[in-house]
Amino acid sequence: MKRTFAMAAIAAIAAQAAHAETTAITWWHGMGGANEQVINQIAEKFNAAQQACAITPVSKGTYEEALASGIAAFRSGEQPNVIQIFDAGAATIMNAPGATIPAEDLLAQNGHAFDREAFIPGVRWFYADAEGKFVGMPFNSSAPIMYVNDEALAKAGVSAPKTWAEFAEIAPKLKEAGYIPMTASQLTWMFFENYFSRNNVEMASNTNGYDSFDGTRLLATQPQMIAFWTRLKEWHDNGLFGFYGAGWADNQKPFEEGKVALWIGSSGSFGGLSQTASMPFSATFMPYDETAPDGDKSTFIGGAALFAFSGKPDDQNACTADFFNYLTTTEVQAFYHQATGYVPITTAAYEKSKADGWYEQHPQAEVGIQQLMLPQGEWSRGYRLGFYPQIRVIEEREFNKLFSGQTTVEDAFKAIETEGNELLSRFARTSG
Amino acid sequence: MTELSHLPATPRTGLRRWYRGRPALPAKRVQFDQPLLPWLFLMPQLAVIFVFFYWPSAQAISSSFYLEDPFGFGATFVGLENYGAALGSGEYRKIAGFTALFTLLVTVFSLGLGLLFAVKADKIIRGRATYRTALISVYAIAPPVAGLMGMMLFDQHIGPFVTLAGWFGWNMQVGIDYWDTAFALVLVSVWKQVPYNFIFFLSGLQGIPASVREAALIDCRNGLTRFRTAILLLLAPTAFFLLIINITYALFDTFAVIDVMVKDKPANNPITLVYKVYSDGFRGNDIGGSAAQSVILMVVVLILTLVQFRWLERRVHYG
């Protein structure tokens, strides 16, 4: 990383020497490994495509570390031009309107056309305000999807479930065939937040928190949620659902090793999984709850968006706008989608990948975007909850307690609701 | 020390007691003509302490009375509410309880094992350098790396310790079961700290004059009694120093081990108070609440230090 950064810095200096008029901007992000390399490639492509601006990407560690660094930098007046903020942290930055320039305004001020309709429906709302104006620029987007161990299903003679009832039916057969029927990573994202979206259940009052932070209540104890988790707990106790801890890899690893039949992971996991999985696998939508009156809806967009910090000179803001505009181009979107496995965020990029024949070679890569293009329910547009990273910590704690037999489903969700609401009301007061 | 024995005994109060009970005579008294000059020499050190300790501490104390928007646009004075929220939360008290237990276990085991190894290594003559290097080398491992090794050793799918525990009928689930994770955290933290204590105890043992050992040998045949009544007393200054260092280590420096072993997602796993400060402040962006917790921690450390110097240090005999 250091070397890449040093080289980028040298390149930036060299570029500056050559073109005295080049404006330098910085981009802080929370990506590592292969995804960081792709970000560096995008920056290089942007810098090569024009002369006026030079962007330098800097990895700040994880998503949470990027958010914390961004906050600390903003408070001391050292903020970067662009920062990547993840889904759970969106409310934090959107609650501080003075901290950012809404992406849509920034583009308009600098003479770029912007069409909300060009984006796929799933990403249009999550980082937008209540009126639908894009505050953050959707960047890397993902959806929770189900990966399927083809050998396991063939051996048990079953097909992948579309609903949870179908899962309950085939799970004993998968177990008999010698597999753990299902594991899931990051239950907070899969089975909490996206239970609400996939099955169109209200997650929080005030339109999932979009209308106002004041008086927003988390609705964790919705009867459908309790009923689903009661089933999940039963599956776990009967050996039909494996849970190995809150860490992402804890639950992905047994799937890679071929011990698990079905794994709920991220559409962005596809790239890594192709290299690590020991067996042929396919992918399909995350099952929905057949008892939900209006289910089978699109999931919330996961991943992260880019925000433009305020307090920067106009020439730098112009470069940030140019960069945002560059990111939405079909070529860049299609490149990013194919290089990382994140979903393309514009319809055009999706069409281009189709035309490129990308999905014929990698059918799994299409599942995430197809799931995000499902019809949206009233409650599946997004959620805007303050201190949500901390609420996730509470959820993780209660889920671990549940599966180690230290609490019941009812008590766990009561605790999430009570403690979550304390945090929400604290957050509402921070802005006052 | 004998050449100083003609000095009148000075009252053992305050900072003087900290320095061997008596003020040491400076090797050479230096007179400064200008009264400001010594302060000038002190400035760099004072500046460092001010910038890296007093200033942040003052900031933490002032933040702890406010409920603040993370980006610093608005702050509401809430008095002691942040303290009340922390101390009133059952979760916080549970973490405090675990922190106390964890500190106790890590300190006792790493001091005990460090001393045991030092005493044993002190007796070895053949190949002593090899033994000592083997014992000390662990100290070169950085805490996050130690945590990473712990994570692999206790991994539910590939961890050899989990397999080992399985032979004894222990279904070890580090990461899910609270006490299994606690066990793994204590084990890795102790393992990491033993070499440090070993180095100090060993050099302490080697500082004991042969004449004292011989005299003790004449007075007492029982090795264990001899160790308890003579050697251990002479090691007391080292042990006292290590006690403070080890408590600080368990309270603060084990952060990296914990962070790596719980994989950045504590869930229901045991964590210490420092980790909670980090989690609420840096992951949750609750600046006021996190600041109040760090002030509480500061007060705890202050009390602990006072108790140690007030009660324990009295019993330490400096040669």
Interface residues (C-beta under 8 A of the other chain):
Chain A: T62 E64 E65 L67 A68 I71 F74 R75 G89 T92 I93 N95 A96 G98 A99 F243 Y244 G245 A246 G247 W248 A249 D250 K253 P254 E257 F387 P389 Q390 V393 E396 R397 E398 F399 N400 K401 F403 S404 Q406 E419 L423 R426 R429 T430 S431 G432
Chain B: L67 E68 D69 P70 F71 G72 F73 G74 T76 A85 E91 Q156 H157 Q173 G175 I176 D177 Y178 V262 K263 D264 K265 P266 A267 N268 N269 S279 D280 F282 R283 G284 N285 D286 G289
